Amino acid sequence: MKVKVLSRNPADYIRENSSDIHKIHRNLDPSLHPFEAPREYTRALNAVKLERVFAKPFVASLDGHTDGVNCIARHPRSLSVLLSGSCDGEIRLWSLPRRECLRTLTAHTGFVRGLCVSPSADYFISVGDDKVIKQWNMAQSFDISSQTSQAPINTIIGKNLYHGIDHHWKNSVFATCGEQVDIWDENRAEPVRSFTWGVDTIHSVKFNPIETHLLASTASDRSIILYDMRGSTALRKVVMEMRSNTVAWNPLEAFIFTVANEDSNLYTYDIRRFNQPINVHMDHVSAVLDVDYAPTGQEFVTGSFDKTIRIFARDSGRSREVYHTRRMQRVFCVRYSADSTYVLSGSDETNIRIWKANSSQKLGALAPREKAAFSYNAKLKERFQHHPMLKRIKRHRHVPKAIFKAAKEKKVMMASVKRKEDNQRQHSKPGSVPRVAERKKHAVAVVE
């Protein structure tokens, strides 16, 4: 005799607690779900719409400076500490969780041109318009109980005006730039090595985070120059159509760097193929003043003269986010936080602002069900990302009227230039007017 028994696991249909919802059984047989793709498309559409609804990127602002914020530096070992330098010579140390100033230092006469922190976080170094390099004790700066004004632990009086500074990622070595690039040892009062290549002013210098002996700088003659700290001369340079303001190395790819240019674009170069950029990033409508890579190396943030902040994927020519406020003026400096969750910006109206890198991200602890829902929605958006409706909703952003009109005018001008080139090509002898790719138009010459 056969006896058929129905067996059910109580965990499949009984609620874990009284506030939980009832579990619903789901049969995954595809023959019973003939409209699975349309349903998932609707869910993806709703997920993209909700992402835009909950996009609230602004977190907080740090007030206290009495002049524009010209440079900021993050702490290499702490997520909660930020250093900022302003146009009136003042340096402030901030606690990001408490959103308050921990210490104020009267450091320089005139602008604070650059800040950098040592890898050990024992000290930080500043340069200013007064041709002085000052080294400050980090632990003493955080001593709130001390009411006396802090003095630098070392002061170097230079011969030239310094426009930027960067610290070596491993050794006790730092580099400054002005009329030339100088390599300094922290224990010496004279530079151990200097590089010149016939330019008036070098505006920025950055160490490579992987190949730490490599440096890149941008100069007033529209050039981008590469140096090897172990050699006696510069390696090579590329001259562009307009001047570049600063440079940022990709922290995961040693041979990739991005420069912020005066022509409102950013250019990503591969030092192995230096004759042309491998990508051109367009969306700003005015000069790009600063750029910084996320620690993941997958995207970078930019600050511009057009009073906006944009976030680009490293391989995308268009920005995925644009941040702006009504009060924010020219953005002089931007930085990613060390965990890639936040973006920090310093602007001309004395404020430091904290933004979410992912504008719709929910901060704080997530319940397991929330994690599962976010993961499922992310996969849905990835699956249907090329559908026109999803693409339009995900890409749409509101920008100030002035930027909207400037972008529209820029688009018309570029279309006009392209139409002129096509007309010249059409009415000329075949091959006399070659077709030039957009990437090749901006690099004028390469000098070895």
Salt bridges, closest charged atoms under 4 A:
ASP20 OD1 - ARG369 NH2 3.22
GLU36 OE2 - ARG26 NH2 3.29
GLU36 OE1 - ARG39 NH2 3.43
GLU40 OE1 - ARG383 NH1 2.07
GLU51 OE1 - LYS381 NZ 2.90
GLU90 OE1 - HIS65 ND1 3.57
GLU90 OE1 - ARG92 NE 2.94
GLU100 OE2 - ARG98 NH1 3.27
ASP129 OD1 - ARG113 NE 2.75
ASP130 OD1 - HIS108 ND1 3.08
GLU211 OE1 - HIS213 NE2 3.87
ASP221 OD2 - LYS237 NZ 3.41
ASP228 OD2 - ARG230 NH2 2.96
GLU253 OE1 - ARG314 NH1 3.57
GLU262 OE2 - ARG243 NH2 3.46
ASP263 OD2 - HIS442 ND1 3.96
ASP270 OD2 - ARG272 NH2 2.76
ASP270 OD2 - ARG273 NH2 3.52
ASP283 OD2 - ARG310 NH1 3.88
ASP283 OD1 - ARG318 NH1 3.03
ASP290 OD2 - ARG335 NH1 3.02
ASP292 OD2 - ARG74 NH1 3.41
GLU299 OE2 - ARG320 NH2 2.96
ASP306 OD2 - HIS284 ND1 3.26
GLU321 OE2 - ARG52 NH1 3.83
GLU321 OE1 - ARG397 NE 3.21
ASP348 OD2 - ARG330 NH2 2.36
GLU349 OE2 - ARG353 NH1 2.43
GLU370 OE2 - LYS362 NZ 2.47
GLU382 OE1 - LYS379 NZ 3.84
GLU421 OE1 - LYS441 NZ 3.61
ASP422 OD2 - LYS418 NZ 3.49
ASP422 OD1 - ARG425 NH1 2.99
ASP422 OD1 - ARG435 NH1 3.91
GLU438 OE1 - LYS441 NZ 3.48
GLU438 OE2 - HIS442 NE2 3.13
GLU448 OE1 - ARG236 NE 3.57
